[in-house]
Amino acid sequence: MRLDQYLATYKDVKSRAAAQDLIKEGYVEVNKKIIRKPAYTINDTDCIVVHKSEHEFASRGGLKLFYAIEKYHVQLSDKVVLDIGASTGGFTDVCLQQGARHVYAVDVGVDQLAQSLKDNPKVSNLESCDIRTLDPAKIQQVIDFICIDVSFISLKKIFDVVVTYCNDKTELLVLVKPQFEVGKNFVNKQGVVKDKNVHKRLLLDYMDYFQSLGFGIKAIDKAAIQGRSGNQEYIFYMKYHSVSKSIHIQDVLKGE
């Protein structure tokens, strides 16, 4: 059996994706040796120990949202959440642990959400759903908070629809991923956008774009952890129908 499969099945790890993250980050020992290959084959006689990370969520990506919530003091207690690009449920998991009353987990994929989240009555698993074509009737409550982590698509292709779920109290944490925004000419062979000037232009463009839709930008920061390929991603903290704060992109790029 693969090591990641074993952890997800027998070691109370929330999903196979979470198991892979634990392995790659050095939290798993097999016979007192750290193993970093999720596909590592184990047998019945192996001694497997998991040293779980301080903050464990359904996926590594949950850390990006968790640290942003902590930094901006976002209050999710008793809030209704729309999680767009839920995947295995890292963001959904964070929101629940922060006290969310209900999470609508939307993703175009099928059978990705961690089983523990599928079984949670506070989660509506809207799988095989593109937010652009989702029947609004499936969202039966007023949305207080929206978190977005989408891949292989530009945010500009979905935000006209995102706006329709917002009200004057809606807050958002949105992950901006340069590798899916700037075009192939600016992405190297490893799939990474290295040019900081490209990052700067992208962030300035999204500041203008989000504000044109009526969002007040409260903060922009580098995501707490990089994407799997090493891309630096960014978190936008916003509130609908609000005034933007003064933000200097050069400081964002420096991580100040």
Stockholm file with secondary structure:
# STOCKHOLM 1.0

chainA/1-256         MRLDQYLATYKDVKSRAAAQDLIKEGYVEVNKKIIRKPAYTINDTDCIVVHKSEHEFASRGGLKLFYAIEKYHVQLSDKVVLDIGASTGGFTDVCLQQGARHVYAVDVGVDQLAQSLKDNPKVSNLESCDIRTLDPAKIQQVIDFICIDVSFISLKKIFDVVVTYCNDKTELLVLVKPQFEVGKNFVNKQGVVKDKNVHKRLLLDYMDYFQSLGFGIKAIDKAAIQGRSGNQEYIFYMKYHSVSKSIHIQDVLKGE
#=GR chainA/1-256 SS CBHHHHHHHHSCCSCHHHHHHHHHTTCEEETTEECCCTTCBCCTTCCEEECCCSSCCSSTTHHHHHHHHHHHTCCCTTCEEEEETCTTSHHHHHHHHTTCSEEEEECSSSSCSCHHHHTCTTEEEECSCCTTTCCGGGCCSCCSEEEECCCSSCGGGTHHHHGGGCCTTCEEEEEECGGGTSCGGGCCTTSCCCCHHHHHHHHHHHHHHHHHTTEEEEEEEECSSCCTTSCCCEEEEEEETCCCCCCCHHHHHHTC
#=GC SS_cons         CBHHHHHHHHSCCSCHHHHHHHHHTTCEEETTEECCCTTCBCCTTCCEEECCCSSCCSSTTHHHHHHHHHHHTCCCTTCEEEEETCTTSHHHHHHHHTTCSEEEEECSSSSCSCHHHHTCTTEEEECSCCTTTCCGGGCCSCCSEEEECCCSSCGGGTHHHHGGGCCTTCEEEEEECGGGTSCGGGCCTTSCCCCHHHHHHHHHHHHHHHHHTTEEEEEEEECSSCCTTSCCCEEEEEEETCCCCCCCHHHHHHTC
//
